[in-house]
């Protein structure tokens, strides 16, 4: 299940479960010589594509999660005091779902060379249709 969770984490890095979790600075914040002004609003998704933390951020590479990730560089469920209360349940659901789909079904892309653009998240031009069939039918 270790690699399955790496696949889940990489999937969430590229396409976070929640992208609209904006935060507002309530005071001016100094960080590494930069000032984040009071009232500024930002969201965490952009850091999931930051090359400082994730080499080749547009590539799907679950193995990048073999090593520890810098604190707050990967936050699909928030972090610190704002960590999602259902995080562990979500993790369990992801692991069970992926295991079941991989072990019980054969599936493949109908258009393997389909272009994918960033808008701001990965957006398949044809909707990425797949064909699924039971391995035991």
Backbone as CSV, one residue per row, in Angstrom:
resi,resn,N_x,N_y,N_z,CA_x,CA_y,CA_z,C_x,C_y,C_z
1,UNK,0.816,-1.192,0.000,0.000,0.000,0.000,0.867,1.267,0.000
2,UNK,2.151,1.129,0.301,3.021,2.307,0.314,3.019,2.995,-1.056
3,UNK,3.223,2.227,-2.123,3.254,2.831,-3.450,1.866,3.341,-3.858
4,UNK,0.821,2.632,-3.447,-0.540,3.088,-3.748,-0.771,4.463,-3.133
5,UNK,-0.297,4.675,-1.907,-0.465,5.978,-1.265,0.400,7.036,-1.967
6,UNK,1.555,6.644,-2.486,2.364,7.589,-3.266,1.601,8.016,-4.518
7,UNK,0.924,7.069,-5.174,0.104,7.384,-6.350,-1.028,8.338,-5.945
8,UNK,-1.671,8.061,-4.828,-2.740,8.933,-4.342,-2.238,10.330,-4.042
9,UNK,-1.098,10.421,-3.381,-0.536,11.732,-3.045,-0.137,12.496,-4.304
10,UNK,0.456,11.814,-5.268,0.852,12.484,-6.516,-0.384,12.940,-7.277
11,UNK,-1.441,12.148,-7.256,-2.693,12.552,-7.905,-3.246,13.816,-7.251
12,UNK,-3.210,13.862,-5.931,-3.709,15.042,-5.224,-2.777,16.245,-5.385
13,UNK,-1.505,15.987,-5.580,-0.580,17.098,-5.829,-0.945,17.771,-7.144
14,UNK,-1.210,16.951,-8.152,-1.518,17.501,-9.465,-2.953,18.030,-9.557
15,UNK,-3.870,17.421,-8.831,-5.274,17.821,-8.873,-5.837,17.766,-7.457
16,UNK,-5.600,18.817,-6.660,-6.022,18.802,-5.254,-7.523,18.600,-5.090
17,UNK,-7.925,17.924,-4.016,-9.347,17.695,-3.797,-10.125,18.999,-3.602
18,UNK,-9.484,20.014,-3.062,-10.113,21.329,-2.887,-9.125,22.369,-3.375
19,UNK,-9.533,23.165,-4.369,-8.605,24.173,-4.894,-8.963,25.577,-4.452
20,UNK,-10.110,25.785,-3.880,-10.531,27.129,-3.537,-10.358,27.495,-2.083
21,UNK,-9.385,26.932,-1.407,-9.202,27.234,0.010,-8.282,28.445,0.168
22,UNK,-8.804,29.606,-0.144,-8.022,30.825,-0.065,-7.803,31.214,1.392
23,UNK,-6.678,31.808,1.652,-6.352,32.318,2.980,-6.087,33.814,2.859
24,UNK,-6.426,34.563,3.901,-6.245,36.005,3.897,-5.294,36.369,5.025
25,UNK,-4.256,37.145,4.691,-3.311,37.604,5.711,-4.000,38.665,6.563
26,UNK,-4.009,38.445,7.877,-4.673,39.416,8.758,-3.697,40.484,9.249
27,UNK,-2.402,40.252,9.046,-1.380,41.256,9.344,-0.299,41.142,8.272
28,UNK,0.557,42.149,8.174,1.713,42.040,7.291,2.596,40.904,7.792
29,UNK,3.112,40.099,6.864,3.953,38.961,7.231,5.269,39.084,6.484
30,UNK,6.377,39.001,7.210,7.708,38.990,6.604,8.153,37.545,6.488
31,UNK,8.565,37.144,5.289,9.035,35.769,5.083,10.162,35.788,4.062
32,UNK,11.346,35.379,4.491,12.524,35.292,3.624,12.728,36.563,2.802
33,UNK,12.630,37.709,3.479,12.879,38.980,2.816,11.718,39.530,2.007
34,UNK,10.615,38.810,1.969,9.431,39.266,1.241,8.341,39.658,2.232
35,UNK,7.520,40.592,1.821,6.400,41.001,2.663,5.095,40.547,2.018
36,UNK,4.308,39.836,2.782,2.950,39.482,2.371,2.060,40.510,3.068
37,UNK,1.453,41.422,2.313,0.704,42.511,2.940,-0.620,42.069,3.554
38,UNK,-0.998,42.778,4.609,-2.285,42.533,5.255,-3.384,42.619,4.198
39,UNK,-4.322,41.651,4.225,-5.423,41.643,3.281,-5.157,40.816,2.030
40,UNK,-3.886,40.450,1.792,-3.568,39.654,0.600,-4.213,38.287,0.726
41,UNK,-4.751,37.803,-0.388,-5.380,36.484,-0.406,-4.581,35.571,-1.326
42,UNK,-4.410,34.358,-0.907,-3.695,33.381,-1.716,-4.244,31.998,-1.469
43,UNK,-3.815,31.075,-2.289,-4.229,29.693,-2.102,-2.997,28.798,-2.207
44,UNK,-3.132,27.588,-1.731,-1.988,26.680,-1.623,-1.683,25.901,-2.891
45,UNK,-2.611,25.808,-3.824,-2.411,24.912,-4.960,-1.144,25.216,-5.751
46,UNK,-0.798,26.492,-5.888,0.375,26.864,-6.677,1.656,26.223,-6.188
47,UNK,1.780,26.015,-4.892,3.010,25.412,-4.387,3.151,23.951,-4.787
48,UNK,2.064,23.296,-5.150,2.144,21.913,-5.619,2.837,21.824,-6.974
49,UNK,2.970,22.968,-7.653,3.648,23.027,-8.952,4.974,23.792,-8.870
50,UNK,5.439,24.044,-7.673,6.671,24.795,-7.464,7.882,23.878,-7.694
51,UNK,8.717,24.232,-8.676,9.879,23.395,-9.017,10.911,23.329,-7.894
52,UNK,10.848,24.262,-6.974,11.760,24.218,-5.825,11.485,22.975,-4.968
53,UNK,10.231,22.560,-4.931,9.841,21.402,-4.118,9.552,20.158,-4.940
54,UNK,9.106,20.347,-6.178,8.721,19.219,-7.027,9.361,19.375,-8.401
55,UNK,10.437,18.630,-8.644,11.090,18.688,-9.946,10.127,18.187,-11.017
56,UNK,10.168,18.846,-12.170,9.253,18.522,-13.275,7.819,18.405,-12.746
57,UNK,7.271,19.490,-12.233,5.962,19.435,-11.566,4.795,19.029,-12.454
58,UNK,4.938,19.129,-13.767,3.841,18.731,-14.654,3.886,17.249,-14.999
59,UNK,4.921,16.547,-14.540,5.053,15.102,-14.774,4.432,14.335,-13.615
60,UNK,3.727,13.258,-13.945,3.149,12.390,-12.920,4.239,11.433,-12.451
61,UNK,4.707,11.598,-11.226,5.812,10.806,-10.700,5.558,10.460,-9.232
62,UNK,4.838,9.382,-8.953,4.540,9.015,-7.572,5.789,8.770,-6.721
63,UNK,6.893,8.390,-7.332,8.114,8.095,-6.581,8.678,9.324,-5.883
64,UNK,8.252,10.517,-6.290,8.748,11.722,-5.619,8.356,11.719,-4.139
65,UNK,7.353,10.915,-3.766,6.914,10.850,-2.375,7.640,9.769,-1.567
66,UNK,8.680,9.177,-2.138,9.509,8.246,-1.365,10.292,9.000,-0.303
67,UNK,10.661,10.233,-0.605,11.397,11.083,0.329,10.430,12.048,1.011
68,UNK,10.847,12.577,2.142,10.017,13.544,2.860,9.845,14.812,2.021
69,UNK,8.692,15.404,2.107,8.374,16.647,1.407,8.499,17.794,2.412
70,UNK,8.993,18.938,1.957,9.137,20.101,2.830,7.792,20.448,3.481
71,UNK,7.822,20.872,4.740,6.569,21.235,5.413,5.784,22.281,4.617
72,UNK,4.516,22.062,4.483,3.567,22.959,3.819,3.804,23.127,2.324
73,UNK,4.649,22.291,1.719,4.808,22.315,0.264,3.701,21.484,-0.389
74,UNK,3.182,20.525,0.345,2.117,19.636,-0.151,0.998,19.638,0.883
75,UNK,-0.114,20.268,0.539,-1.191,20.428,1.523,-2.580,20.193,0.908
76,UNK,-2.829,19.005,0.371,-4.143,18.779,-0.235,-5.283,18.786,0.784
77,UNK,-4.961,18.564,2.048,-5.971,18.575,3.102,-5.709,19.685,4.114
78,UNK,-4.989,20.718,3.702,-4.639,21.795,4.621,-3.445,21.386,5.470
79,UNK,-3.218,22.115,6.543,-2.097,21.796,7.410,-2.194,22.535,8.726
80,UNK,-1.368,22.099,9.673,-1.351,22.737,10.987,-2.721,22.669,11.635
81,UNK,-3.145,23.781,12.254,-4.443,23.765,12.938,-5.629,23.680,11.981
82,UNK,-5.381,23.863,10.685,-6.465,23.806,9.703,-6.472,22.482,8.917
83,UNK,-5.793,21.472,9.430,-5.780,20.164,8.776,-7.187,19.578,8.790
84,UNK,-7.615,19.056,7.661,-8.951,18.476,7.524,-9.170,17.374,8.565
85,UNK,-10.283,17.452,9.260,-10.594,16.452,10.291,-10.806,15.065,9.687
86,UNK,-11.217,14.999,8.427,-11.478,13.718,7.775,-10.309,13.181,6.971
87,UNK,-9.127,13.740,7.166,-7.947,13.366,6.378,-7.681,11.863,6.381
88,UNK,-7.669,11.228,7.540,-7.345,9.800,7.618,-8.441,8.937,6.977
89,UNK,-9.693,9.345,7.108,-10.784,8.622,6.448,-10.656,8.758,4.934
90,UNK,-10.324,9.951,4.460,-10.122,10.160,3.025,-8.977,9.290,2.518
91,UNK,-7.892,9.220,3.281,-6.744,8.383,2.898,-7.180,6.927,2.772
92,UNK,-7.925,6.435,3.738,-8.402,5.053,3.703,-9.286,4.813,2.480
93,UNK,-10.189,5.741,2.198,-11.061,5.604,1.024,-10.261,5.582,-0.271
94,UNK,-9.268,6.437,-0.376,-8.421,6.477,-1.572,-7.704,5.145,-1.751
95,UNK,-7.104,4.637,-0.689,-6.363,3.368,-0.767,-7.266,2.203,-1.157
96,UNK,-8.437,2.119,-0.563,-9.366,1.027,-0.881,-9.843,1.145,-2.327
97,UNK,-10.215,2.356,-2.749,-10.708,2.565,-4.105,-9.651,2.187,-5.138
98,UNK,-8.437,2.702,-4.981,-7.375,2.416,-5.957,-7.069,0.921,-5.980
99,UNK,-6.962,0.291,-4.819,-6.686,-1.150,-4.760,-7.767,-1.938,-5.508
100,UNK,-9.018,-1.610,-5.253,-10.135,-2.318,-5.874,-10.134,-2.125,-7.392
101,UNK,-9.944,-0.895,-7.853,-9.949,-0.619,-9.294,-8.803,-1.351,-9.992
102,UNK,-7.638,-1.366,-9.382,-6.469,-2.004,-10.005,-6.570,-3.528,-9.990
103,UNK,-7.079,-4.099,-8.903,-7.101,-5.559,-8.797,-8.332,-6.209,-9.437
104,UNK,-9.432,-5.467,-9.578,-10.673,-6.060,-10.072,-11.014,-5.700,-11.518
105,UNK,-10.356,-4.681,-12.067,-10.737,-4.194,-13.388,-9.538,-3.979,-14.300
106,UNK,-9.778,-4.168,-15.583,-8.838,-3.745,-16.619,-9.389,-2.430,-17.155
107,UNK,-8.526,-1.467,-17.355,-8.975,-0.189,-17.892,-7.857,0.426,-18.710
108,UNK,-8.285,1.186,-19.711,-7.294,1.862,-20.545,-7.909,3.123,-21.132
109,UNK,-7.031,4.057,-21.490,-7.450,5.311,-22.102,-7.898,5.064,-23.530
110,UNK,-8.986,5.689,-23.926,-9.430,5.582,-25.311,-8.581,6.449,-26.238
111,UNK,-7.994,7.512,-25.696,-7.140,8.414,-26.482,-5.826,8.631,-25.714
112,UNK,-4.894,7.680,-25.788,-3.680,7.766,-24.973,-2.820,9.010,-25.236
113,UNK,-2.929,9.606,-26.421,-2.127,10.789,-26.749,-2.930,12.082,-26.603
114,UNK,-4.024,12.035,-25.874,-4.889,13.193,-25.703,-4.130,14.357,-25.071
115,UNK,-4.204,15.557,-25.668,-3.530,16.713,-25.070,-4.178,17.118,-23.746
116,UNK,-3.330,17.490,-22.794,-3.794,17.963,-21.497,-3.206,19.360,-21.297
117,UNK,-4.061,20.327,-21.015,-3.603,21.690,-20.764,-3.789,22.026,-19.293
118,UNK,-3.136,23.093,-18.848,-3.281,23.564,-17.473,-4.211,24.775,-17.485
119,UNK,-5.330,24.709,-16.714,-6.311,25.794,-16.773,-7.074,25.971,-15.470
120,UNK,-6.604,26.255,-14.332,-5.216,26.212,-13.884,-4.780,24.803,-13.512
121,UNK,-5.718,23.859,-13.479,-5.402,22.461,-13.196,-5.339,21.679,-14.493
122,UNK,-4.814,20.452,-14.463,-4.787,19.641,-15.685,-6.202,19.475,-16.252
123,UNK,-6.343,19.765,-17.536,-7.643,19.683,-18.191,-7.498,18.903,-19.493
124,UNK,-7.962,17.642,-19.526,-7.868,16.848,-20.756,-8.796,17.409,-21.832
125,UNK,-8.289,17.557,-23.036,-9.060,18.188,-24.109,-10.297,17.390,-24.516
126,UNK,-10.279,16.075,-24.348,-11.417,15.233,-24.725,-12.160,14.652,-23.519
127,UNK,-11.802,15.095,-22.328,-12.450,14.586,-21.119,-11.824,13.310,-20.582
128,UNK,-10.772,12.808,-21.213,-10.044,11.602,-20.843,-10.949,10.386,-20.668
129,UNK,-11.680,9.997,-21.712,-12.536,8.808,-21.596,-11.709,7.526,-21.457
130,UNK,-12.229,6.607,-20.664,-11.562,5.317,-20.473,-12.551,4.194,-20.729
131,UNK,-12.027,3.011,-20.966,-12.854,1.808,-21.084,-12.504,0.926,-19.894
132,UNK,-13.528,0.470,-19.195,-13.344,-0.360,-18.011,-14.073,-1.678,-18.226
133,UNK,-13.404,-2.777,-17.869,-14.064,-4.083,-17.925,-13.579,-4.925,-16.748
134,UNK,-14.461,-5.757,-16.252,-14.137,-6.615,-15.120,-13.093,-7.647,-15.519
135,UNK,-12.160,-7.918,-14.639,-11.171,-8.952,-14.897,-11.782,-10.344,-14.771
136,UNK,-12.955,-10.440,-14.182,-13.555,-11.742,-13.882,-14.881,-11.967,-14.591
137,UNK,-15.185,-11.155,-15.605,-16.471,-11.319,-16.305,-16.385,-12.407,-17.360
